[in-house]
Amino acid sequence: MSHFKEAEISAYLDHQLSADEGCALEAHIAECESCHSVYSEMRSMTRLFREAERFEPSPFLWSRIAADLDESKASAFDWKASLVGGLRSFGWSRGVATVALAALLFSGITIFHSRNSHIAEQAAMVEIDQVYQRLTAQDPDKYNPFSSASSSHETDINPFRSFRLSHTTNSTPEIARQH
Amino acid sequence: MNQAPDIRRLVDDARNGNREAFHSIYECYGSRIYNFLYRLLGSRHEAEDATQQTFLIALNRLGTLREPDLLESWIYRIARNEVYQKYRRKQVDSLEDDNSRPFAERAEDQRILGQPEKALLNEELGAALQSALNSLPFKLREVFILAVVEEMSYQDISGIVGRSLLSVKTDIYRARLMTKERLSQYIGESSRISAREGKA
């Protein structure tokens, strides 16, 4: 007769064996004195704990927890957990909610960056206009982009003639009108 | 145990800041967590502090709970981790317990409440049970309490303590052997009472 391991008897007392395993163990301990003895001692000890008094917390414990919750909420706000939790309440999975937040953040940064670039571009154009106005005031013929004389200079320093700035249409009409 | 009718709804409400839902979650699990922590720590005062901390952490981090159906195991895991951190901080394997209070003094409380002899026996047995638990290494104590006192499945225990199913099963068995030795005097008495009840 092969005996049951004591660890199996322990698991049986915790209802952790399958139905077949449990039946086999019960049949065995009904006939095997040594296994029955082990089972009986373990069962008695288990009963002592399961029938012992259960302890209850103080009735004021919840009030203390609630007060601490108010305090912690006032001092710190977990925005990430809150946003993810909020999106999840709409049935979004945790992964999708996190990706959505990341995408939102990235879009915000991109918009902010492109807006800043546009502002910088406009500022540069205004500066170029101001420089050109100063130059044309000194020598209108030399710096007038619409003057045929200016194109015949050997050293052409007119910036508006270069290919690089040929697309700056916003400022050119204003300059042209001034002349 | 008070089983909530709809844990998912309760968790969703609590996540949205509903204080009543928070309270319901505490009502569902507060007593069980406290009893688990009391058995683990052996001290009412320590158990109450740990229970308070456990629920504060749980309620603040509810948004990170992936599966609301696993709320119970999740709270137990927080409670267990809270105690584990405390042990690491204290660098000791046993904490002060109510047993430091003189036995006669506690027995006197029971006599005042009536049933003096039975109370005395219960008090003595209660102290012996807690003393047996306190003598176990933390690793064995936590799984033994979860399996024997809280009657949780080995699968759930494995998730709570973060160890394999086989390791949990072996540790519970080892804890049973050690506890049986320490309680041999009471086990004999319990067996005789069971036998008498069986004959009757």
Interface residues (C-beta under 8 A of the other chain):
Chain A: E6 A7 S10 A11 D14 H15 Q16 S40 E41 M42 S44 M45 T46 R47 L48 F49 R50 A52 E53 R54 F55 E56 P57 S58 L61 W62 R64 I65 A66 D68 L69 S72 D78 A81 S82 V84 G85 G86 R88 S89 R94
Chain B: D12 R15 N16 R19 F22 H23 Y26 G30 S31 Y34 N35 Y38 R39 R44 A47 E48 T51 Q52 F55 L56 L59 N60 R61 L62 G63 T64 R66 N122 L125 G126 L129 A147 V148 V149 E151 S153 Y154 K169 T170 I172 Y173 R176 L177 T179 K180 L183 Y186 I187 S190 S191 S194
